[in-house]
Amino acid sequence: MKHGKISGVEKSVSRLIQGLMWLKRDEPEVGFAVLDYLIENGCNAFDTAHVYGPNAEGLLGDWHRVRKNREGIVIVGKGCHPKAGVSRVNKEGLTEDITVSLERLQTDYIDLYLLHRDDPTVEVGGIVEMLNEEKEKGRIHAFGGSNWSHQRLAEANAYAVAHGLTPFVASSPCFNLVDQVNSPWPNCISISGPRERAARDWYREQGIAVLGWSGLAGGFLTGIYSRDSLHSEDPRMKEVLRSYGSEANFKTLDRLEEVATQKRVSMPQVALAYTLNTGLNAFSLCGCARLSDAEDNIKGVELALSEVEVRYLEGLV
């Protein structure tokens, strides 16, 4: 398993970060089997969030307590998700969510903490200061943003430098091969596809860790979608195609299938590999609900792509 470095996180971090959203505390035989398999194969990083509830965070807490491996794993937590449409990017929301997550996770610190959403109406300086306060308390060791634009991150880090504070060290946007035709939900931040090359260039220049989610574009890049799918009445397919069903994206899908065939691997494996072979300090945040999914994700993360293959997938050669 390939590993990388995230500033402020003392441990090396596996390029695959296992998402806990789909694993359940009340099914420990499944969850423990997946987590054991991942750790045995070099994945030491696990993503959760306050909003995922006690099931996800509780499972991870139970597992590391039983396995006695807390110091060997990296926990990525998230908080300040809105409730009933009301923003919670404030000190009260941050304090509450970290406190509850620490209890569920059965630990006294979170290695990397991400604000689950941004609120552009809130002055970024105050956000930087409240995150630094939590870092000083030792409850979080490093921090970043999930679904933050690179412009807001730049503003936050400029404030941090000007005031001698610790900056954001990580970002978790949607990152895959294809443009979002329509956002799947309001204020979803993507750095994917031709339209977001400037954002990716900024991340390369800054070296900030990118924890990309939705590497398979909600399933669009798995191989089960085609132009014929545009006529499907399946609600799930219709939702995915609302976000990604453009002719330009289908052409990307054609190239993806071609590369996968040439390399004798699956389309999802190539799609995940792409996110780790673009010159970013990138990590692939993948959720799974069963062992076979974890096995496939590892194969994708370990697959190497040449620069020519990456440029071909992007339609540049």
DARA-V177880 format. One record per residue. N is the residue number from 1. RES is the residue in one letter. D_LAST is the distance of its C-alpha to the last C-alpha in Angstrom with 1 decimal. Layout:
# DARA-V177880
n: <N/N>
res: <RES/RES>
d_last: <D_LAST/D_LAST>
This chain:
# DARA-V177880
n: <1/2/3/4/5/6/7/8/9/10/11/12/13/14/15/16/17/18/19/20/21/22/23/24/25/26/27/28/29/30/31/32/33/34/35/36/37/38/39/40/41/42/43/44/45/46/47/48/49/50/51/52/53/54/55/56/57/58/59/60/61/62/63/64/65/66/67/68/69/70/71/72/73/74/75/76/77/78/79/80/81/82/83/84/85/86/87/88/89/90/91/92/93/94/95/96/97/98/99/100/101/102/103/104/105/106/107/108/109/110/111/112/113/114/115/116/117/118/119/120/121/122/123/124/125/126/127/128/129/130/131/132/133/134/135/136/137/138/139/140/141/142/143/144/145/146/147/148/149/150/151/152/153/154/155/156/157/158/159/160/161/162/163/164/165/166/167/168/169/170/171/172/173/174/175/176/177/178/179/180/181/182/183/184/185/186/187/188/189/190/191/192/193/194/195/196/197/198/199/200/201/202/203/204/205/206/207/208/209/210/211/212/213/214/215/216/217/218/219/220/221/222/223/224/225/226/227/228/229/230/231/232/233/234/235/236/237/238/239/240/241/242/243/244/245/246/247/248/249/250/251/252/253/254/255/256/257/258/259/260/261/262/263/264/265/266/267/268/269/270/271/272/273/274/275/276/277/278/279/280/281/282/283/284/285/286/287/288/289/290/291/292/293/294/295/296/297/298/299/300/301/302/303/304/305/306/307/308/309/310/311/312/313/314/315/316/317>
res: <M/K/H/G/K/I/S/G/V/E/K/S/V/S/R/L/I/Q/G/L/M/W/L/K/R/D/E/P/E/V/G/F/A/V/L/D/Y/L/I/E/N/G/C/N/A/F/D/T/A/H/V/Y/G/P/N/A/E/G/L/L/G/D/W/H/R/V/R/K/N/R/E/G/I/V/I/V/G/K/G/C/H/P/K/A/G/V/S/R/V/N/K/E/G/L/T/E/D/I/T/V/S/L/E/R/L/Q/T/D/Y/I/D/L/Y/L/L/H/R/D/D/P/T/V/E/V/G/G/I/V/E/M/L/N/E/E/K/E/K/G/R/I/H/A/F/G/G/S/N/W/S/H/Q/R/L/A/E/A/N/A/Y/A/V/A/H/G/L/T/P/F/V/A/S/S/P/C/F/N/L/V/D/Q/V/N/S/P/W/P/N/C/I/S/I/S/G/P/R/E/R/A/A/R/D/W/Y/R/E/Q/G/I/A/V/L/G/W/S/G/L/A/G/G/F/L/T/G/I/Y/S/R/D/S/L/H/S/E/D/P/R/M/K/E/V/L/R/S/Y/G/S/E/A/N/F/K/T/L/D/R/L/E/E/V/A/T/Q/K/R/V/S/M/P/Q/V/A/L/A/Y/T/L/N/T/G/L/N/A/F/S/L/C/G/C/A/R/L/S/D/A/E/D/N/I/K/G/V/E/L/A/L/S/E/V/E/V/R/Y/L/E/G/L/V>
d_last: <29.7/27.6/29.5/28.9/31.1/32.0/34.4/37.9/37.5/39.5/38.0/34.6/32.6/30.8/27.1/28.2/30.7/32.8/33.7/37.4/37.3/37.7/40.2/43.9/46.9/49.2/47.1/47.3/47.1/43.5/42.4/44.0/42.4/38.9/39.5/41.2/38.3/35.8/38.0/38.6/34.9/34.3/33.6/36.0/34.8/35.9/35.3/38.0/39.5/42.9/42.0/41.2/44.9/47.3/45.8/42.5/43.9/47.1/45.4/43.6/46.9/48.8/46.4/46.2/50.0/50.7/48.3/49.4/45.9/45.5/45.0/42.2/40.0/38.1/38.9/36.7/38.8/38.3/40.9/41.9/40.4/42.1/45.0/45.8/43.5/45.3/43.4/44.5/42.6/45.9/48.1/50.1/47.1/45.6/49.0/49.7/46.4/46.3/49.9/49.5/46.3/48.1/51.0/48.8/46.7/50.0/48.8/49.7/46.2/42.6/40.0/37.4/38.4/36.1/37.3/36.2/35.8/36.1/38.7/37.6/41.2/42.4/42.5/40.0/42.6/44.9/42.2/41.4/45.1/45.9/43.1/44.4/47.9/46.8/45.1/48.4/50.3/48.1/47.2/43.5/41.9/38.7/37.3/34.3/33.3/31.8/30.3/30.8/28.5/27.2/29.3/32.4/31.6/31.4/34.7/36.3/35.3/36.5/39.8/40.0/39.6/42.1/44.7/44.3/43.0/40.4/37.1/34.7/32.8/30.6/28.9/28.3/26.0/24.2/20.8/18.4/15.0/16.2/18.0/21.7/22.9/26.4/27.7/29.5/32.4/33.5/32.0/29.3/26.9/23.3/20.5/17.9/14.9/13.3/17.0/18.0/15.6/18.8/20.8/18.6/18.6/22.3/22.7/20.9/23.3/26.3/25.8/27.5/27.2/25.2/26.8/24.3/26.0/24.9/21.9/22.1/22.5/26.0/25.2/22.5/20.0/22.8/22.3/25.4/23.9/22.7/23.1/26.6/27.3/27.6/31.0/32.2/35.4/34.9/35.3/32.9/30.1/30.9/30.7/27.2/25.9/27.6/25.4/22.1/22.5/20.2/18.1/15.0/16.0/16.8/13.3/12.3/15.3/14.2/11.0/13.5/16.0/13.9/13.2/16.9/18.1/16.5/17.9/21.1/21.4/21.8/19.4/21.4/21.1/17.3/17.5/20.1/18.4/15.4/18.0/19.3/16.2/14.8/17.3/20.0/23.5/23.0/25.3/25.0/28.0/28.7/31.8/33.4/36.8/37.2/36.7/34.2/31.8/32.2/31.5/28.1/27.2/28.0/25.8/22.8/23.6/24.0/20.8/18.4/14.6/12.7/10.6/7.6/8.9/9.3/6.0/5.1/8.5/8.1/5.8/3.8/0.0>
